[in-house]
Amino acid sequence: MNKGELIDAISERLGDRRSATEAVNAVLETIQSTVANGDKVAITGFGVFEKSQRAARAGRNPATGAAIQVPASSVPKFRPGTGFKALVNAGNRTGETKADRMRADGTKAAETKVGETKPDKKKASGKKASGKKASGKKASGKKASGKKARQ
């Protein structure tokens, strides 16, 4: 999705392309100017935009192989939030409502209520492992011959 497609998607919800364009531009310009000034923009559930410093380092010109000095620089950095990560890990399922999407722990958002515990979340039974060990035998020491099989 590019900026034009994003504006189209938002204009479907707002009903007006002009206001959607202004909204997208305002959000992007605000994030860019804030990060450029060295401040952090944290959007709960989405992620954090921040300015990061890169130290000076020695590099190589790929065309000539000559060593060059790369100067220190500032770059923008984005760290996705937990809600965003969970949504990406759950996959892109169109046609579902927000309540139908899976949480990170595999439960649907509508399955549990506040203060309610799920019946399948039980403690471990306290049993130990069987105590069996591996036999200790190694695989045969035969090596493959260097010849190819003919067909």
N, C-alpha and C positions, 0 to 999 in steps of 0.2 A: 504494500500500500504506500503510495506516495502522498505528498501534501494535498494535492487536488482531490484524491480519493478520500482522504481523511475529512476534508471540508465537505465533500458530498455526503459522507456518512453522518456527519454532525448536522448538516442542513436538513436531512430527513427527520431527525429528532426535533430540531428547533423550528423547522418549517420555512426558514429563510436563509438562502445561501449567503447573502451579504453579512448578516449577523454571525453566521458560522465562520466565515472568513476572518472577520474582525476578532472573534473569540480565539481561533487557532493562532492567529498572528500575535495577539496580545499575550497568550500563554507562552509561546515560544520566545518572544522578545524578552519577556520578564525573566524566564529561566536563563537565557543567554547572558543578559546584562548582570544578573545576580551572581552567576558563576564566574563571569569575567572579573567581577570585583573581588573575588576570593571568598564569597559567602557560599553556604550550602543550601540547596533547595531539597527539602524532604517532603515527599507526598506519601502519606500513610497508605500502605497497601500496594503502592505502585513502585516506589524506589527513591533513591537519593542521587541528585546531580551535584557534583563537587569538582573543584579545581585540584589538580594533582601536579606535582613538580617532577620533572625528569632531569636527572643529573647529566652533566656533560660527560661524553664518552668518546672513545676512539672507534671509528667505523672504517669501512672499506667502500670505495667506489666500485660498484659491481661491473661497470664497463671496463675499467682499467686495472682494477685490483689495487690501486694506490690507497695508502692509509690517509684518512681525513679525520679531522676533529669535529665531532657533532656537538654543537653548543647546547647548554641547558635550555629547557623550555617548559612551558606550562601547558597542560592538556586537560580537556574536560573528561570527566569519568562518570559513569553511571553504574550504580549497584542496584539490582532489582530487589524489591521487597518480597517478603514471604508470601503474600497473597498473589503477587504476580508470578512468582516461581511455581506455586502450587497450581495456578491456572494453566501455565505452560506445560507442566508435567502431567496434568490430567488430560491434555490433548485439546484439540480444537473441535468441539462438538457443536455444530450449528443446530438451531431448532430447539435448544434446551433453554429453560429459564435459568436465572442465576441460582435459584434454590435447587435446581436439579443437578448442578455441577458438583463434582466430587471435591471433597476437602483433601488436604494433603495426607490425612491418615486413612483415606479410603472410604469414609462415610459420606453420605449425602448431607448437605447442609440442613435439609428439612427433617432428618431422621431423629436428631436429639434436640431436647429443649434445655433451657438454662436450669442447672441444678440436677439434671437427670443423668444417671449413669447408664451405660449400655450393659445389657445382661451378659454379653459375651466377653466383657473385659474382666476376666477372672485372674486371680493370682496363680502363680505356678504351683503345681501339685506338691512340690518339695521332693520329688523323686530324683535320685542321682542317675547319672549315665550308667550304662551296663558294666563299665569297667573293663571291657574287652580291649585288648591292644592289637595292633597290627602284627602280622605273623613274623615280620622281620626278614622275609625272604626277598632277595633282589630279583629283578627281571633277568632273564637269560642274557648272557654276555655275547650273543651272536650278533655280528654286524652284517649289514646288507652288503651283498656283492655289488661291485661297481658296474655291473653289466645291466643293460636295459632288457626287459622282457620283449621277445619278438611276438608279433601277432600273426 
